[in-house]
Every structure is written in C-alpha cells, then in structure tokens.
Amino acid sequence: MTTHLLSEEASQHLVTEIVRIVEAVALERTRQNQKRYLNQKEVMEEFQCTHRDITRWEIAGLKKFRKGKSWIYDRRDIEQVLESLKQ
C-alpha cells in the first residue's frame, strides 16, 4: 500500500510552481547571456569572481572600455581571456 504525503491537487500545484521557477531562472540566464557588455558588478556576479580576479584578467589582456563613469567589459573578451588562462 502506497501512502501519499500530498494530495493530487497539492502535488500538481507544487509541480506547476517548480516549472514556473525553473522557467524564470532559464529566462534570466538567457537574458544575461545575450547581454554583450557587462559592468564590473555584472562580471563579478555572472563569472563568480572578485575585483582582484578582474584585475588579473586585465593584466592578462582583458580590455575595458569607459562608459560614462563606469568601466565595461565585452563578454567575448572575458571568455577569450579565461580560455587563454586555462592553457
């Protein structure tokens, strides 16, 4: 005999909410991946790195560009530098 912890309705609601959350996370990741230019904070969040890491990447050849008072980085340049540092 099988015992169910949740009713059928509660189970369906749980599945629906999980799917909604996963879709929202996937959409946010897609949006982030489509953004080509990132400021330092966005780089640190997306690449899970520190300001010191970014400085090391700049020494290794990462280019930065001035946008107003902020520095921005091209996602493609970041990926290139990270790939070169792997080798």
PDB file with one MODEL, atoms N, CA, C and O in Angstrom:
MODEL        1
ATOM      1  N   MET A   1       0.837  -1.177   0.000  1.00  0.00           N
ATOM      2  CA  MET A   1       0.000   0.000   0.000  1.00  0.00           C
ATOM      3  C   MET A   1       0.887   1.248   0.000  1.00  0.00           C
ATOM      4  O   MET A   1       1.830   1.358   0.785  1.00  0.00           O
ATOM      5  N   THR A   2       0.571   2.169  -0.882  1.00  0.00           N
ATOM      6  CA  THR A   2       1.346   3.397  -1.022  1.00  0.00           C
ATOM      7  C   THR A   2       0.670   4.523  -0.252  1.00  0.00           C
ATOM      8  O   THR A   2      -0.539   4.730  -0.356  1.00  0.00           O
ATOM      9  N   THR A   3       1.476   5.250   0.528  1.00  0.00           N
ATOM     10  CA  THR A   3       0.966   6.400   1.260  1.00  0.00           C
ATOM     11  C   THR A   3       1.448   7.664   0.559  1.00  0.00           C
ATOM     12  O   THR A   3       2.638   7.802   0.276  1.00  0.00           O
ATOM     13  N   HIS A   4       0.543   8.574   0.281  1.00  0.00           N
ATOM     14  CA  HIS A   4       0.875   9.832  -0.382  1.00  0.00           C
ATOM     15  C   HIS A   4       0.966  10.944   0.655  1.00  0.00           C
ATOM     16  O   HIS A   4       0.072  11.111   1.484  1.00  0.00           O
ATOM     17  N   LEU A   5       2.048  11.695   0.598  1.00  0.00           N
ATOM     18  CA  LEU A   5       2.223  12.807   1.530  1.00  0.00           C
ATOM     19  C   LEU A   5       1.401  14.025   1.135  1.00  0.00           C
ATOM     20  O   LEU A   5       0.948  14.788   1.988  1.00  0.00           O
ATOM     21  N   LEU A   6       1.215  14.197  -0.173  1.00  0.00           N
ATOM     22  CA  LEU A   6       0.462  15.348  -0.676  1.00  0.00           C
ATOM     23  C   LEU A   6      -0.751  14.870  -1.450  1.00  0.00           C
ATOM     24  O   LEU A   6      -0.738  13.794  -2.048  1.00  0.00           O
ATOM     25  N   SER A   7      -1.785  15.669  -1.434  1.00  0.00           N
ATOM     26  CA  SER A   7      -2.947  15.357  -2.259  1.00  0.00           C
ATOM     27  C   SER A   7      -2.563  15.543  -3.723  1.00  0.00           C
ATOM     28  O   SER A   7      -1.537  16.150  -4.031  1.00  0.00           O
ATOM     29  N   GLU A   8      -3.373  15.029  -4.602  1.00  0.00           N
ATOM     30  CA  GLU A   8      -3.129  15.177  -6.042  1.00  0.00           C
ATOM     31  C   GLU A   8      -3.093  16.659  -6.420  1.00  0.00           C
ATOM     32  O   GLU A   8      -2.251  17.083  -7.212  1.00  0.00           O
ATOM     33  N   GLU A   9      -3.997  17.431  -5.858  1.00  0.00           N
ATOM     34  CA  GLU A   9      -4.051  18.872  -6.143  1.00  0.00           C
ATOM     35  C   GLU A   9      -2.792  19.585  -5.644  1.00  0.00           C
ATOM     36  O   GLU A   9      -2.237  20.426  -6.352  1.00  0.00           O
ATOM     37  N   ALA A  10      -2.343  19.258  -4.444  1.00  0.00           N
ATOM     38  CA  ALA A  10      -1.132  19.874  -3.891  1.00  0.00           C
ATOM     39  C   ALA A  10       0.091  19.473  -4.703  1.00  0.00           C
ATOM     40  O   ALA A  10       0.975  20.295  -4.944  1.00  0.00           O
ATOM     41  N   SER A  11       0.146  18.220  -5.123  1.00  0.00           N
ATOM     42  CA  SER A  11       1.267  17.753  -5.952  1.00  0.00           C
ATOM     43  C   SER A  11       1.313  18.512  -7.267  1.00  0.00           C
ATOM     44  O   SER A  11       2.382  18.936  -7.708  1.00  0.00           O
ATOM     45  N   GLN A  12       0.157  18.685  -7.893  1.00  0.00           N
ATOM     46  CA  GLN A  12       0.091  19.401  -9.166  1.00  0.00           C
ATOM     47  C   GLN A  12       0.503  20.858  -8.983  1.00  0.00           C
ATOM     48  O   GLN A  12       1.209  21.414  -9.825  1.00  0.00           O
ATOM     49  N   HIS A  13       0.068  21.474  -7.895  1.00  0.00           N
ATOM     50  CA  HIS A  13       0.441  22.868  -7.609  1.00  0.00           C
ATOM     51  C   HIS A  13       1.951  22.985  -7.411  1.00  0.00           C
ATOM     52  O   HIS A  13       2.573  23.923  -7.909  1.00  0.00           O
ATOM     53  N   LEU A  14       2.532  22.047  -6.695  1.00  0.00           N
ATOM     54  CA  LEU A  14       3.977  22.036  -6.457  1.00  0.00           C
ATOM     55  C   LEU A  14       4.743  21.920  -7.774  1.00  0.00           C
ATOM     56  O   LEU A  14       5.711  22.646  -7.998  1.00  0.00           O
ATOM     57  N   VAL A  15       4.317  21.023  -8.629  1.00  0.00           N
ATOM     58  CA  VAL A  15       4.970  20.844  -9.933  1.00  0.00           C
ATOM     59  C   VAL A  15       4.849  22.118 -10.761  1.00  0.00           C
ATOM     60  O   VAL A  15       5.819  22.539 -11.391  1.00  0.00           O
ATOM     61  N   THR A  16       3.685  22.726 -10.767  1.00  0.00           N
ATOM     62  CA  THR A  16       3.469  23.961 -11.525  1.00  0.00           C
ATOM     63  C   THR A  16       4.392  25.072 -11.036  1.00  0.00           C
ATOM     64  O   THR A  16       4.975  25.792 -11.847  1.00  0.00           O
ATOM     65  N   GLU A  17       4.531  25.216  -9.732  1.00  0.00           N
ATOM     66  CA  GLU A  17       5.405  26.250  -9.171  1.00  0.00           C
ATOM     67  C   GLU A  17       6.874  25.977  -9.486  1.00  0.00           C
ATOM     68  O   GLU A  17       7.622  26.906  -9.793  1.00  0.00           O
ATOM     69  N   ILE A  18       7.287  24.731  -9.413  1.00  0.00           N
ATOM     70  CA  ILE A  18       8.677  24.382  -9.746  1.00  0.00           C
ATOM     71  C   ILE A  18       8.964  24.719 -11.202  1.00  0.00           C
ATOM     72  O   ILE A  18      10.007  25.295 -11.512  1.00  0.00           O
ATOM     73  N   VAL A  19       8.057  24.367 -12.086  1.00  0.00           N
ATOM     74  CA  VAL A  19       8.230  24.668 -13.514  1.00  0.00           C
ATOM     75  C   VAL A  19       8.306  26.177 -13.725  1.00  0.00           C
ATOM     76  O   VAL A  19       9.127  26.647 -14.512  1.00  0.00           O
ATOM     77  N   ARG A  20       7.462  26.943 -13.034  1.00  0.00           N
ATOM     78  CA  ARG A  20       7.468  28.407 -13.165  1.00  0.00           C
ATOM     79  C   ARG A  20       8.812  28.984 -12.729  1.00  0.00           C
ATOM     80  O   ARG A  20       9.357  29.866 -13.392  1.00  0.00           O
ATOM     81  N   ILE A  21       9.340  28.492 -11.623  1.00  0.00           N
ATOM     82  CA  ILE A  21      10.626  28.980 -11.113  1.00  0.00           C
ATOM     83  C   ILE A  21      11.754  28.629 -12.076  1.00  0.00           C
ATOM     84  O   ILE A  21      12.603  29.470 -12.372  1.00  0.00           O
ATOM     85  N   VAL A  22      11.767  27.403 -12.561  1.00  0.00           N
ATOM     86  CA  VAL A  22      12.814  26.972 -13.498  1.00  0.00           C
ATOM     87  C   VAL A  22      12.759  27.803 -14.777  1.00  0.00           C
ATOM     88  O   VAL A  22      13.797  28.208 -15.298  1.00  0.00           O
ATOM     89  N   GLU A  23      11.565  28.055 -15.280  1.00  0.00           N
ATOM     90  CA  GLU A  23      11.432  28.879 -16.485  1.00  0.00           C
ATOM     91  C   GLU A  23      11.935  30.299 -16.240  1.00  0.00           C
ATOM     92  O   GLU A  23      12.589  30.878 -17.107  1.00  0.00           O
ATOM     93  N   ALA A  24      11.641  30.863 -15.080  1.00  0.00           N
ATOM     94  CA  ALA A  24      12.100  32.220 -14.753  1.00  0.00           C
ATOM     95  C   ALA A  24      13.619  32.273 -14.669  1.00  0.00           C
ATOM     96  O   ALA A  24      14.236  33.215 -15.165  1.00  0.00           O
ATOM     97  N   VAL A  25      14.220  31.276 -14.047  1.00  0.00           N
ATOM     98  CA  VAL A  25      15.684  31.224 -13.942  1.00  0.00           C
ATOM     99  C   VAL A  25      16.301  31.068 -15.329  1.00  0.00           C
ATOM    100  O   VAL A  25      17.280  31.742 -15.652  1.00  0.00           O
ATOM    101  N   ALA A  26      15.740  30.191 -16.144  1.00  0.00           N
ATOM    102  CA  ALA A  26      16.262  29.982 -17.501  1.00  0.00           C
ATOM    103  C   ALA A  26      16.147  31.261 -18.327  1.00  0.00           C
ATOM    104  O   ALA A  26      17.063  31.597 -19.078  1.00  0.00           O
ATOM    105  N   LEU A  27      15.045  31.966 -18.197  1.00  0.00           N
ATOM    106  CA  LEU A  27      14.855  33.218 -18.931  1.00  0.00           C
ATOM    107  C   LEU A  27      15.872  34.265 -18.492  1.00  0.00           C
ATOM    108  O   LEU A  27      16.431  34.975 -19.328  1.00  0.00           O
ATOM    109  N   GLU A  28      16.115  34.366 -17.194  1.00  0.00           N
ATOM    110  CA  GLU A  28      17.092  35.326 -16.677  1.00  0.00           C
ATOM    111  C   GLU A  28      18.496  34.978 -17.165  1.00  0.00           C
ATOM    112  O   GLU A  28      19.254  35.867 -17.550  1.00  0.00           O
ATOM    113  N   ARG A  29      18.844  33.704 -17.152  1.00  0.00           N
ATOM    114  CA  ARG A  29      20.170  33.290 -17.639  1.00  0.00           C
ATOM    115  C   ARG A  29      20.314  33.603 -19.126  1.00  0.00           C
ATOM    116  O   ARG A  29      21.368  34.062 -19.568  1.00  0.00           O
ATOM    117  N   THR A  30      19.268  33.359 -19.887  1.00  0.00           N
ATOM    118  CA  THR A  30      19.300  33.656 -21.317  1.00  0.00           C
ATOM    119  C   THR A  30      19.478  35.152 -21.535  1.00  0.00           C
ATOM    120  O   THR A  30      20.262  35.572 -22.387  1.00  0.00           O
ATOM    121  N   ARG A  31      18.751  35.954 -20.766  1.00  0.00           N
ATOM    122  CA  ARG A  31      18.871  37.411 -20.886  1.00  0.00           C
ATOM    123  C   ARG A  31      20.287  37.861 -20.555  1.00  0.00           C
ATOM    124  O   ARG A  31      20.846  38.714 -21.244  1.00  0.00           O
ATOM    125  N   GLN A  32      20.863  37.296 -19.510  1.00  0.00           N
ATOM    126  CA  GLN A  32      22.228  37.656 -19.133  1.00  0.00           C
ATOM    127  C   GLN A  32      23.213  37.240 -20.219  1.00  0.00           C
ATOM    128  O   GLN A  32      24.151  37.975 -20.528  1.00  0.00           O
ATOM    129  N   ASN A  33      23.000  36.076 -20.789  1.00  0.00           N
ATOM    130  CA  ASN A  33      23.914  35.597 -21.822  1.00  0.00           C
ATOM    131  C   ASN A  33      23.819  36.424 -23.094  1.00  0.00           C
ATOM    132  O   ASN A  33      24.779  36.493 -23.862  1.00  0.00           O
ATOM    133  N   GLN A  34      22.680  37.047 -23.322  1.00  0.00           N
ATOM    134  CA  GLN A  34      22.523  37.855 -24.522  1.00  0.00           C
ATOM    135  C   GLN A  34      23.128  39.245 -24.353  1.00  0.00           C
ATOM    136  O   GLN A  34      23.411  39.920 -25.343  1.00  0.00           O
ATOM    137  N   LYS A  35      23.324  39.671 -23.133  1.00  0.00           N
ATOM    138  CA  LYS A  35      23.906  40.988 -22.890  1.00  0.00           C
ATOM    139  C   LYS A  35      25.400  40.913 -23.163  1.00  0.00           C
ATOM    140  O   LYS A  35      26.119  40.158 -22.508  1.00  0.00           O
ATOM    141  N   ARG A  36      25.862  41.686 -24.119  1.00  0.00           N
ATOM    142  CA  ARG A  36      27.258  41.581 -24.541  1.00  0.00           C
ATOM    143  C   ARG A  36      28.206  42.354 -23.637  1.00  0.00           C
ATOM    144  O   ARG A  36      29.302  41.874 -23.346  1.00  0.00           O
ATOM    145  N   TYR A  37      27.812  43.529 -23.191  1.00  0.00           N
ATOM    146  CA  TYR A  37      28.702  44.366 -22.396  1.00  0.00           C
ATOM    147  C   TYR A  37      28.252  44.358 -20.935  1.00  0.00           C
ATOM    148  O   TYR A  37      27.076  44.563 -20.635  1.00  0.00           O
ATOM    149  N   LEU A  38      29.199  44.119 -20.040  1.00  0.00           N
ATOM    150  CA  LEU A  38      28.900  43.998 -18.621  1.00  0.00           C
ATOM    151  C   LEU A  38      29.741  44.981 -17.822  1.00  0.00           C
ATOM    152  O   LEU A  38      30.906  45.212 -18.145  1.00  0.00           O
ATOM    153  N   ASN A  39      29.150  45.562 -16.774  1.00  0.00           N
ATOM    154  CA  ASN A  39      29.959  46.383 -15.879  1.00  0.00           C
ATOM    155  C   ASN A  39      30.659  45.456 -14.874  1.00  0.00           C
ATOM    156  O   ASN A  39      30.424  44.247 -14.877  1.00  0.00           O
ATOM    157  N   GLN A  40      31.508  46.018 -14.026  1.00  0.00           N
ATOM    158  CA  GLN A  40      32.287  45.179 -13.111  1.00  0.00           C
ATOM    159  C   GLN A  40      31.400  44.347 -12.195  1.00  0.00           C
ATOM    160  O   GLN A  40      31.679  43.170 -11.964  1.00  0.00           O
ATOM    161  N   LYS A  41      30.352  44.936 -11.682  1.00  0.00           N
ATOM    162  CA  LYS A  41      29.458  44.200 -10.779  1.00  0.00           C
ATOM    163  C   LYS A  41      28.825  43.014 -11.497  1.00  0.00           C
ATOM    164  O   LYS A  41      28.751  41.917 -10.944  1.00  0.00           O
ATOM    165  N   GLU A  42      28.368  43.235 -12.730  1.00  0.00           N
ATOM    166  CA  GLU A  42      27.750  42.155 -13.500  1.00  0.00           C
ATOM    167  C   GLU A  42      28.761  41.052 -13.809  1.00  0.00           C
ATOM    168  O   GLU A  42      28.428  39.868 -13.767  1.00  0.00           O
ATOM    169  N   VAL A  43      29.998  41.449 -14.118  1.00  0.00           N
ATOM    170  CA  VAL A  43      31.050  40.455 -14.372  1.00  0.00           C
ATOM    171  C   VAL A  43      31.262  39.607 -13.124  1.00  0.00           C
ATOM    172  O   VAL A  43      31.331  38.380 -13.203  1.00  0.00           O
ATOM    173  N   MET A  44      31.366  40.266 -11.970  1.00  0.00           N
ATOM    174  CA  MET A  44      31.606  39.537 -10.721  1.00  0.00           C
ATOM    175  C   MET A  44      30.456  38.588 -10.394  1.00  0.00           C
ATOM    176  O   MET A  44      30.688  37.482  -9.908  1.00  0.00           O
ATOM    177  N   GLU A  45      29.219  39.008 -10.656  1.00  0.00           N
ATOM    178  CA  GLU A  45      28.059  38.157 -10.383  1.00  0.00           C
ATOM    179  C   GLU A  45      28.003  36.976 -11.348  1.00  0.00           C
ATOM    180  O   GLU A  45      27.831  35.831 -10.932  1.00  0.00           O
ATOM    181  N   GLU A  46      28.147  37.265 -12.626  1.00  0.00           N
ATOM    182  CA  GLU A  46      27.973  36.216 -13.626  1.00  0.00           C
ATOM    183  C   GLU A  46      29.122  35.214 -13.649  1.00  0.00           C
ATOM    184  O   GLU A  46      28.907  34.016 -13.831  1.00  0.00           O
ATOM    185  N   PHE A  47      30.338  35.711 -13.464  1.00  0.00           N
ATOM    186  CA  PHE A  47      31.502  34.826 -13.529  1.00  0.00           C
ATOM    187  C   PHE A  47      31.971  34.395 -12.136  1.00  0.00           C
ATOM    188  O   PHE A  47      33.003  33.739 -11.994  1.00  0.00           O
ATOM    189  N   GLN A  48      31.210  34.769 -11.124  1.00  0.00           N
ATOM    190  CA  GLN A  48      31.510  34.408  -9.734  1.00  0.00           C
ATOM    191  C   GLN A  48      32.984  34.651  -9.410  1.00  0.00           C
ATOM    192  O   GLN A  48      33.724  33.743  -9.033  1.00  0.00           O
ATOM    193  N   CYS A  49      33.374  35.908  -9.572  1.00  0.00           N
ATOM    194  CA  CYS A  49      34.767  36.285  -9.354  1.00  0.00           C
ATOM    195  C   CYS A  49      34.824  37.532  -8.478  1.00  0.00           C
ATOM    196  O   CYS A  49      33.795  38.100  -8.114  1.00  0.00           O
ATOM    197  N   THR A  50      36.027  37.939  -8.153  1.00  0.00           N
ATOM    198  CA  THR A  50      36.235  39.131  -7.329  1.00  0.00           C
ATOM    199  C   THR A  50      36.821  40.252  -8.185  1.00  0.00           C
ATOM    200  O   THR A  50      37.196  40.047  -9.339  1.00  0.00           O
ATOM    201  N   HIS A  51      36.890  41.429  -7.591  1.00  0.00           N
ATOM    202  CA  HIS A  51      37.516  42.561  -8.272  1.00  0.00           C
ATOM    203  C   HIS A  51      38.985  42.238  -8.566  1.00  0.00           C
ATOM    204  O   HIS A  51      39.511  42.614  -9.614  1.00  0.00           O
ATOM    205  N   ARG A  52      39.631  41.549  -7.647  1.00  0.00           N
ATOM    206  CA  ARG A  52      41.034  41.154  -7.835  1.00  0.00           C
ATOM    207  C   ARG A  52      41.183  40.227  -9.058  1.00  0.00           C
ATOM    208  O   ARG A  52      42.145  40.349  -9.815  1.00  0.00           O
ATOM    209  N   ASP A  53      40.230  39.306  -9.243  1.00  0.00           N
ATOM    210  CA  ASP A  53      40.267  38.431 -10.420  1.00  0.00           C
ATOM    211  C   ASP A  53      40.193  39.256 -11.704  1.00  0.00           C
ATOM    212  O   ASP A  53      40.933  39.010 -12.656  1.00  0.00           O
ATOM    213  N   ILE A  54      39.295  40.233 -11.719  1.00  0.00           N
ATOM    214  CA  ILE A  54      39.149  41.077 -12.912  1.00  0.00           C
ATOM    215  C   ILE A  54      40.450  41.818 -13.184  1.00  0.00           C
ATOM    216  O   ILE A  54      40.861  41.939 -14.338  1.00  0.00           O
ATOM    217  N   THR A  55      41.098  42.311 -12.147  1.00  0.00           N
ATOM    218  CA  THR A  55      42.383  42.994 -12.312  1.00  0.00           C
ATOM    219  C   THR A  55      43.413  42.042 -12.916  1.00  0.00           C
ATOM    220  O   THR A  55      44.175  42.431 -13.800  1.00  0.00           O
ATOM    221  N   ARG A  56      43.436  40.805 -12.446  1.00  0.00           N
ATOM    222  CA  ARG A  56      44.360  39.806 -13.020  1.00  0.00           C
ATOM    223  C   ARG A  56      44.045  39.556 -14.491  1.00  0.00           C
ATOM    224  O   ARG A  56      44.949  39.421 -15.315  1.00  0.00           O
ATOM    225  N   TRP A  57      42.760  39.495 -14.810  1.00  0.00           N
ATOM    226  CA  TRP A  57      42.368  39.283 -16.203  1.00  0.00           C
ATOM    227  C   TRP A  57      42.797  40.466 -17.068  1.00  0.00           C
ATOM    228  O   TRP A  57      43.214  40.281 -18.212  1.00  0.00           O
ATOM    229  N   GLU A  58      42.695  41.674 -16.526  1.00  0.00           N
ATOM    230  CA  GLU A  58      43.144  42.861 -17.264  1.00  0.00           C
ATOM    231  C   GLU A  58      44.644  42.767 -17.538  1.00  0.00           C
ATOM    232  O   GLU A  58      45.097  43.089 -18.636  1.00  0.00           O
ATOM    233  N   ILE A  59      45.407  42.331 -16.555  1.00  0.00           N
ATOM    234  CA  ILE A  59      46.854  42.153 -16.744  1.00  0.00           C
ATOM    235  C   ILE A  59      47.114  41.102 -17.817  1.00  0.00           C
ATOM    236  O   ILE A  59      48.079  41.203 -18.575  1.00  0.00           O
ATOM    237  N   ALA A  60      46.241  40.086 -17.875  1.00  0.00           N
ATOM    238  CA  ALA A  60      46.381  39.014 -18.867  1.00  0.00           C
ATOM    239  C   ALA A  60      45.868  39.425 -20.245  1.00  0.00           C
ATOM    240  O   ALA A  60      45.955  38.646 -21.194  1.00  0.00           O
ATOM    241  N   GLY A  61      45.328  40.652 -20.365  1.00  0.00           N
ATOM    242  CA  GLY A  61      44.915  41.135 -21.682  1.00  0.00           C
ATOM    243  C   GLY A  61      43.456  41.528 -21.829  1.00  0.00           C
ATOM    244  O   GLY A  61      43.042  41.941 -22.913  1.00  0.00           O
ATOM    245  N   LEU A  62      42.667  41.412 -20.776  1.00  0.00           N
ATOM    246  CA  LEU A  62      41.260  41.806 -20.868  1.00  0.00           C
ATOM    247  C   LEU A  62      41.159  43.313 -21.077  1.00  0.00           C
ATOM    248  O   LEU A  62      41.722  44.102 -20.318  1.00  0.00           O
ATOM    249  N   LYS A  63      40.426  43.695 -22.126  1.00  0.00           N
ATOM    250  CA  LYS A  63      40.236  45.115 -22.421  1.00  0.00           C
ATOM    251  C   LYS A  63      39.015  45.627 -21.669  1.00  0.00           C
ATOM    252  O   LYS A  63      38.038  44.903 -21.482  1.00  0.00           O
ATOM    253  N   LYS A  64      39.083  46.877 -21.244  1.00  0.00           N
ATOM    254  CA  LYS A  64      37.927  47.514 -20.625  1.00  0.00           C
ATOM    255  C   LYS A  64      37.669  48.819 -21.353  1.00  0.00           C
ATOM    256  O   LYS A  64      38.578  49.421 -21.924  1.00  0.00           O
ATOM    257  N   PHE A  65      36.423  49.242 -21.325  1.00  0.00           N
ATOM    258  CA  PHE A  65      36.001  50.438 -22.029  1.00  0.00           C
ATOM    259  C   PHE A  65      35.276  51.353 -21.061  1.00  0.00           C
ATOM    260  O   PHE A  65      34.587  50.891 -20.152  1.00  0.00           O
ATOM    261  N   ARG A  66      35.433  52.634 -21.259  1.00  0.00           N
ATOM    262  CA  ARG A  66      34.778  53.625 -20.411  1.00  0.00           C
ATOM    263  C   ARG A  66      33.374  53.870 -20.951  1.00  0.00           C
ATOM    264  O   ARG A  66      33.192  54.118 -22.143  1.00  0.00           O
ATOM    265  N   LYS A  67      32.395  53.799 -20.076  1.00  0.00           N
ATOM    266  CA  LYS A  67      31.017  54.161 -20.430  1.00  0.00           C
ATOM    267  C   LYS A  67      30.539  55.086 -19.329  1.00  0.00           C
ATOM    268  O   LYS A  67      30.151  54.630 -18.253  1.00  0.00           O
ATOM    269  N   GLY A  68      30.564  56.379 -19.591  1.00  0.00           N
ATOM    270  CA  GLY A  68      30.254  57.354 -18.549  1.00  0.00           C
ATOM    271  C   GLY A  68      31.336  57.304 -17.488  1.00  0.00           C
ATOM    272  O   GLY A  68      32.518  57.481 -17.785  1.00  0.00           O
ATOM    273  N   LYS A  69      30.932  57.065 -16.256  1.00  0.00           N
ATOM    274  CA  LYS A  69      31.892  56.975 -15.159  1.00  0.00           C
ATOM    275  C   LYS A  69      32.305  55.534 -14.870  1.00  0.00           C
ATOM    276  O   LYS A  69      33.151  55.289 -14.010  1.00  0.00           O
ATOM    277  N   SER A  70      31.714  54.593 -15.579  1.00  0.00           N
ATOM    278  CA  SER A  70      31.961  53.171 -15.304  1.00  0.00           C
ATOM    279  C   SER A  70      32.845  52.535 -16.365  1.00  0.00           C
ATOM    280  O   SER A  70      32.969  53.034 -17.484  1.00  0.00           O
ATOM    281  N   TRP A  71      33.450  51.427 -15.986  1.00  0.00           N
ATOM    282  CA  TRP A  71      34.181  50.595 -16.925  1.00  0.00           C
ATOM    283  C   TRP A  71      33.283  49.428 -17.313  1.00  0.00           C
ATOM    284  O   TRP A  71      32.589  48.860 -16.470  1.00  0.00           O
ATOM    285  N   ILE A  72      33.302  49.075 -18.599  1.00  0.00           N
ATOM    286  CA  ILE A  72      32.539  47.915 -19.053  1.00  0.00           C
ATOM    287  C   ILE A  72      33.467  46.960 -19.775  1.00  0.00           C
ATOM    288  O   ILE A  72      34.541  47.334 -20.245  1.00  0.00           O
ATOM    289  N   TYR A  73      33.026  45.725 -19.849  1.00  0.00           N
ATOM    290  CA  TYR A  73      33.814  44.658 -20.455  1.00  0.00           C
ATOM    291  C   TYR A  73      32.952  43.934 -21.482  1.00  0.00           C
ATOM    292  O   TYR A  73      31.752  43.746 -21.284  1.00  0.00           O
ATOM    293  N   ASP A  74      33.579  43.534 -22.570  1.00  0.00           N
ATOM    294  CA  ASP A  74      32.904  42.762 -23.601  1.00  0.00           C
ATOM    295  C   ASP A  74      32.942  41.294 -23.176  1.00  0.00           C
ATOM    296  O   ASP A  74      34.009  40.747 -22.896  1.00  0.00           O
ATOM    297  N   ARG A  75      31.780  40.672 -23.132  1.00  0.00           N
ATOM    298  CA  ARG A  75      31.673  39.267 -22.732  1.00  0.00           C
ATOM    299  C   ARG A  75      32.615  38.379 -23.561  1.00  0.00           C
ATOM    300  O   ARG A  75      33.225  37.450 -23.032  1.00  0.00           O
ATOM    301  N   ARG A  76      32.723  38.670 -24.840  1.00  0.00           N
ATOM    302  CA  ARG A  76      33.591  37.856 -25.712  1.00  0.00           C
ATOM    303  C   ARG A  76      35.051  37.971 -25.291  1.00  0.00           C
ATOM    304  O   ARG A  76      35.787  36.984 -25.306  1.00  0.00           O
ATOM    305  N   ASP A  77      35.470  39.186 -24.913  1.00  0.00           N
ATOM    306  CA  ASP A  77      36.848  39.384 -24.445  1.00  0.00           C
ATOM    307  C   ASP A  77      37.096  38.608 -23.153  1.00  0.00           C
ATOM    308  O   ASP A  77      38.153  38.001 -22.984  1.00  0.00           O
ATOM    309  N   ILE A  78      36.124  38.628 -22.246  1.00  0.00           N
ATOM    310  CA  ILE A  78      36.266  37.888 -20.986  1.00  0.00           C
ATOM    311  C   ILE A  78      36.440  36.403 -21.278  1.00  0.00           C
ATOM    312  O   ILE A  78      37.335  35.757 -20.734  1.00  0.00           O
ATOM    313  N   GLU A  79      35.588  35.871 -22.132  1.00  0.00           N
ATOM    314  CA  GLU A  79      35.656  34.442 -22.451  1.00  0.00           C
ATOM    315  C   GLU A  79      36.984  34.085 -23.111  1.00  0.00           C
ATOM    316  O   GLU A  79      37.542  33.021 -22.846  1.00  0.00           O
ATOM    317  N   GLN A  80      37.494  34.974 -23.975  1.00  0.00           N
ATOM    318  CA  GLN A  80      38.795  34.733 -24.616  1.00  0.00           C
ATOM    319  C   GLN A  80      39.918  34.698 -23.591  1.00  0.00           C
ATOM    320  O   GLN A  80      40.761  33.802 -23.627  1.00  0.00           O
ATOM    321  N   VAL A  81      39.939  35.662 -22.681  1.00  0.00           N
ATOM    322  CA  VAL A  81      40.992  35.717 -21.665  1.00  0.00           C
ATOM    323  C   VAL A  81      40.913  34.489 -20.766  1.00  0.00           C
ATOM    324  O   VAL A  81      41.940  33.889 -20.448  1.00  0.00           O
ATOM    325  N   LEU A  82      39.716  34.114 -20.357  1.00  0.00           N
ATOM    326  CA  LEU A  82      39.577  32.936 -19.497  1.00  0.00           C
ATOM    327  C   LEU A  82      40.055  31.675 -20.214  1.00  0.00           C
ATOM    328  O   LEU A  82      40.690  30.810 -19.611  1.00  0.00           O
ATOM    329  N   GLU A  83      39.748  31.582 -21.486  1.00  0.00           N
ATOM    330  CA  GLU A  83      40.202  30.420 -22.261  1.00  0.00           C
ATOM    331  C   GLU A  83      41.722  30.407 -22.361  1.00  0.00           C
ATOM    332  O   GLU A  83      42.338  29.348 -22.237  1.00  0.00           O
ATOM    333  N   SER A  84      42.335  31.564 -22.584  1.00  0.00           N
ATOM    334  CA  SER A  84      43.799  31.617 -22.691  1.00  0.00           C
ATOM    335  C   SER A  84      44.461  31.298 -21.353  1.00  0.00           C
ATOM    336  O   SER A  84      45.556  30.738 -21.325  1.00  0.00           O
ATOM    337  N   LEU A  85      43.812  31.647 -20.250  1.00  0.00           N
ATOM    338  CA  LEU A  85      44.376  31.353 -18.930  1.00  0.00           C
ATOM    339  C   LEU A  85      44.283  29.864 -18.585  1.00  0.00           C
ATOM    340  O   LEU A  85      45.048  29.372 -17.754  1.00  0.00           O
ATOM    341  N   LYS A  86      43.357  29.152 -19.212  1.00  0.00           N
ATOM    342  CA  LYS A  86      43.227  27.707 -18.987  1.00  0.00           C
ATOM    343  C   LYS A  86      44.418  26.946 -19.548  1.00  0.00           C
ATOM    344  O   LYS A  86      44.815  25.914 -19.008  1.00  0.00           O
ATOM    345  N   GLN A  87      44.986  27.458 -20.632  1.00  0.00           N
ATOM    346  CA  GLN A  87      46.034  26.729 -21.358  1.00  0.00           C
ATOM    347  C   GLN A  87      47.371  26.833 -20.715  1.00  0.00           C
ATOM    348  O   GLN A  87      48.343  26.269 -21.218  1.00  0.00           O
TER     349      GLN A  87
ENDMDL
END
